[in-house]
Amino acid sequence: MTYQASTGELLPGSAAVPAHAEERSAVIDLDAIRHNVRHIAAVASPAQVMAVVKADAYGHGAVQVARAALGAGASWLGVAHISEALALRAAGIEAPLLAWLHTPDSNFGAAVAAGIDIGCSGWELDRIVAAAREQERPARVHLKVDTGLGRNGATLDTWDSLVGEAMEYQDQGLLRVVGIFSHLAVADEPERPETDDQLAAFRQVLAIAQDAGVDPEVRHLANTPATLSRPDTHFDLVRVGLGLYGLSPFEGQRPAELGLRPAMTVRTVVSHCKDVPAGQGVSYGLNYRTDGVSTLGLIPLGYADGVPRIATGGPVRVEGVNYPVVGRIAMDQMVIDLGPRHVASGGQSLLGAEAVLFGDGADGGPTADDWARAAGTNNYEIVTRISPRVPRRYLHEEPSTVEERP
């Protein structure tokens, strides 16, 4: 392997760095992505699957994940912002692609020109139509209704008006109403009745749209938890985000119980070890002190890398043992207490050993859910917040899909 001296980057033509040889990396198993898509497609059939790859595919890499998902049977892709959709088009991905979160400054013209489907809650409609006129190409629109989540989407009171206006523009050849959709608020809590209420409201607005002459290609309501637990919400298309990455949306239910495989492993190496006496304070604030003579191990990941600062106690696995993080997590590093067993050697046998923050948990190792509990958040946030400073490395990437990433 040959490196550029000034930057440390691999020179062109150099061999790829094995994931285990790097200081730190987020290793993405694309076969796990493919497995999850195939499993979800079987659960959702005959509904199609939309692979949601917003936020750089929840931190996993949008282009790589999109290609893996499409190759495994996903029919659609979904993102929040038009800019995310344009990046996928620039990478040569031509699959049906929906973007649904806009501002008055969103580039609707570029979306229409690139054949990107546009979610519309109402206020966007005139801007979308103006973009269609400018591009001399009809826009593809999914009308969104708010059935109870309280975010974007037309209210039930304004739905009639939105549908009528959209159909007038469709009759003029300026747009096509491709889809009708909404978003569930509590599908990850299956016992709650609000999902039934939202489903009933969605059926009501579908009937109104049908009476107005709307003949959409897809009606979609289900997110990952509804896809896995509520077949009555599947309609023509399910939107799967968290499940695509092999994580469970349900409290107390592991991915394997749902037939899913976590795709991301965040790992680094132990960068320093030293013996300390009893009572040694650790990290800012000295909120932790050793109980006895012990060895401390330094882990070179911190909140600048996306590890939550609040997640003291999160597990790190070194040589088959899970050690909790002690003391306050810093910007670039954190500390684990290795206990007294390594004192005789000063922990030097562990210097450079692999340290795994989370992975698939198959060997008893830590998971994203463990870190979510330590941080008081959910597994979505743990994987999504891993920063670009942590290089992404891909396992089982098809030769035709290799992309250079910074």
N, C-alpha and C positions, 0 to 999 in steps of 0.2 A: 504494500500500500504506500502511495506517495502523497504527501501533503504539501500544500502551499505554505511556505514558512510564515508568511505575513498574516494569514487568516486561519490556518489550521484546516482549511477545506481540502477535500480530496481533489486531486488534479484529474482532468479528463482522462478516461481510460483506466483509472485506477480501480482496483477491486473494491467492491462495496465493503463497508465496515460491518462485521457481524454485530448483531444487536447486543450480544453479551460483552463485546469489546469496547463499547462506548461508555463514556462517563455517565450519561443518563439518556433515556429514551422512553417513548411511548410506543410499544410494539403492538401493531394492529394485525390481528389474524383475519385475513379476508375470507378464509374458508369458514370461519365462524359466522361472518356476515352472510355468506351464501347459505349456510345451514339454516340460519334464522329466517331468511327470506323463504326458503323452501318450506320450512315448517309452518310459517305464518300463512303462506299461500294455501297450504293444505287445510288449515283451520278455517280460513276465510272463504274458500271456494263455495260457490262460483264467483264471488266478488273478486275484483282485481285488487292488486296491492300497490299503494303509493309508498315508496321509500322516502321518508322525510330526512333530508340531508342539510337542513338549515344549520347555521352556526358551525360551518365547516364539518358537517356530519357529526354534530355533538362532540367535536374535537377529534374525530377519527380521520378526517380528510375527505372532503366532499367529492372530489373527482374519483379517487380510488374506490370509495364506498359506493358511489353511484354506479360505476361500471360493474362492480362485483354484484350489486343488487339487481341490476338489469339483466346481467348474465344468468342470475339464478331464478329469474321469473317475475321480478317486479315489472309492472307495466308503466308506472308513472313515477315521477319524482316531485317532491314538494320542498319549497324553501319559504322563508319569511319574506325576504327582500328581493326586489327585481335585480339588484346588483349581484346577489348570490346566483340568481338564475342566469344572468348574462355570463358570469364566470364559467358556468357549466357549458353553456353554448360555445364559449370561446375555446373550451377544451375538446370540442367536437362532439358533444353529447346532444343528440337530436330527439331523444325520447320526449313524450308529453311531459310538460313541466309547469307546475303551478306556483305562483308567488302571490301571497295574500296580505302582506302587511305594508301599507303605503303611507306616505306623507304627501303634501302638496308639491314637494320637490322631487318625487319619484319620477323616473324616466320612463313614462308610459310609451313614448314613441319608440324607444329602443326595445321595449318589451314586445310591442306589436310587430316591429320589424323582424325580431328574432323568433316569432311564433311562440312566445311565452304566454301561457294562460294567466289571466289576471283575476284575482279575487276582488269582488266589488261589494261594499257594504252600503253604497248609495251615493255618498258625496263624490266618489271617484268617477262616476259614470260619465259626466260631461267631459272630464279630462281624458278619459279613455276614448270617447267618441272623437274628440278633437285630434288625438293621436292617430286614430284610424283614418281620419280624413287626410291628415298630413302624409301618412305612409301609403295612402291609397290601397289599404288592405284591411279587411274586417278584423276586428279584435276578437279574441276568444275569451269569454268572460264566464266566471263562476259567481253566481249571486250568493252572497252569504247572509244568513239570517241569525239573529241572536235569539236562541231558544232558552237562554237562562244563564249563560256564563257572564254576561255583563261587560264584555269587551267589545271588539268590533262586530260588525253584522248589523243589518237593518233590524229595527224593532218590529215586533209583530204588527203594531199599528201602522207602520209605513210600508209593510211588505207589498200590499196591493199596488201601491203607487210605484214602487221600484220595479216590480214585475211589468206593469203596464208600460212604463217609460222604456225599459229595456227591450220589450217586444216591438215598440215603435221603431227604435233604432235597428232592430234586427230586420224589420220589414223594409227598411231603407238600405239594407246591405252593409251597414256600418259595424255590426258585431254579430256574433253568434253566441247565444246562451248555451254554453257547453256543459255547465254543471250547476248544481244547487247544493250548498253545504252549510253545516253548522259545526259547533265544537262542544263537546261534553265537559261538564265541570267536575263531576265527582265519580267518574267511572272507575277510578282506582279504589273506591270504597263501595263495593258491590251491594252492600246492604242498604244504602241510602236510596230514598224514593225519587230524588230529583232526576235521576237518569230516566226513569219512566215518564216523568213530566216533560222532559226535553224531547224524548222520542215522540210523545203524543203531539207536541207542538210542531215538530219537524214534519210529521205526517200531515198535519193540517196545512202547513205552508206548501208542501208538495202538491196537495190537492188544489190549492188556490192557483199555483203555477200551471198545473195541468189544464185547469179550466180556462186559463188565459192563453193557452196554445203553446206553452213551453214544452219542448221535447228534448230534455237534456241527454247528453251522452252518459253522464255519471251523476249519481246522487250519493253524497258521502257525509257521514256523521261520525263513524267509529274511529277512535284513537287506539293506541296499543291496548290499554286495559279493556276497552269495550270489544276490541277484536278478539281478545282471548276469553272473554267471559259473557258477552252479550251478542249472540248471533243475530238477534232481531234488529241490531243496529247496523248490520253490514251493508245493506243496500247494494249498490253497484261497485263500490270502491271503499277500501279501508286505508286510513292514513297511519302508517306505523313509523314511529320514531324510536322510542326507548327500546322496544322489542327488537328492532333491527340490530341494535348493538349488544343484544343478549342480556339485558338487564330486566329485572322484574319490576312491574309497576305496583305490586301488591305488598303491603306490609306483612312480614312474616312468611312470605312465600319465595323460595329461592328460584333462580333462573332454571336450574335443572328440572325442577318440578313442573315448569311450564314448557319444557322442551327446548330451552334457549341456551346458547353458549356465549358468555361474555367475550367480547372481541379485543378489549384493550388491556394491556399489561403495562403498568408504569414501574420502571425499575432504574436503579442506579448502582453505585458501588459504595462501600464503606470507605470514606476518604481519610479518616484519622481515628486512632484509638489511643486511649491513655488511661492509666490507673489513677484513681483518686481516693482520698480518704473518706471516712464516714463524715456526713454533714456537708459534703461538697455541694454548693449551689450550682444550678444549671440554667443558663440562658437569661435573657433580660427579665428583670424583676425578681430573680432568684426564688421563683415560686415552687421550685422542687429542690429537695436536698436528698442526697443518697443516704440510705439507711445504714450502710456499712461500707467497708472497703469494697470498691467496685471498679469496673472498667466501663468507660463511656465510649460510645461509637458515634462518630459524626456522619450524618447523612446529607449529601450536598444537593438537597432540594428544599425549597421554601415557598413562601407565598408569592414570590415573583414567578415561580414555576407553576402556580395554580393550586398549591396545597393550601387549604384554608388555615389562616393564622390561628383560628379558634380551635382547631382540631387536635389539641394536645390529647394524648392517649390513643391516637390513631396507630394502627399496627404496621410494623415493618418486619418483613421476614428475611432472616439471614441464616444461611446454612440449616434450613428446616425448622427454625424457631421463630415464633412471632414475638417481637419485642415492642412494647408501647413507646411512643414518643413521650419524652419527659421534658418539662420546662416549656417555655414559650417557643413556638415556631417562628423563626426569623425569616427575613426576606429571601435568603439564599440557602439556608441550612436549618437542620434540626438535630436533636440528640436522642439517642436511645441508650438506656441503661442496660448493659450486657450482664450485670450482676458480678458475683465474685469468682465465677468459674474460670474466667480468662485472666485473672490477675497475675498469675505466675508468669505468663508470657507477655503481659502488657497489652493483650489483645492483638498482637502483631499477626497472628495467624488469620485474623479476620480482615486485615487491611487489604482493600481491593476486592473483598468478597461481594458477590451480588447482593443487593438489598432491594426487595420487591415491596412496593407500597400496596399495590393491589393488582389482581389478575382474575383468573377464572375461579380461584378458590378450590380447584379440584383436589389439590394435595393438602388441604387444610390451611392453605395460605390466605392472606387477607384479601378482601373484596372491596369494591367501591361502596357497597352497603355498609361495611365496617367503618369506612372513613366518613360516610354520610352520618352515621350515628354519632361519631366523635365530634362532628362539626355542627350537629343539630340541623341538618339539611337533608336533601334527597340525593339519590344516586345520579340523577340527571345533571345536577350541578357539579358533582365531583368530576365526572369525565369531561364535561364541556369546558370547565375552567382550566384544564391543563394547558399551559401557555405555549406559544410558539418557540419559546426558549428550549423547550424539550423536543428534540427532533422526533418526528414520526418515522417509524420503520415498518415495512410491510412484509408480512409472511404470505406466501402462496399468491403472489401477484402474477396475473397472467402476463406473458411477455409482451403482448400487444397493448397492454394497458399501463405500462411503466411510464410514470410522469416524474419529472424533476420537481422537487419542492424545496423552497428555501429552508 
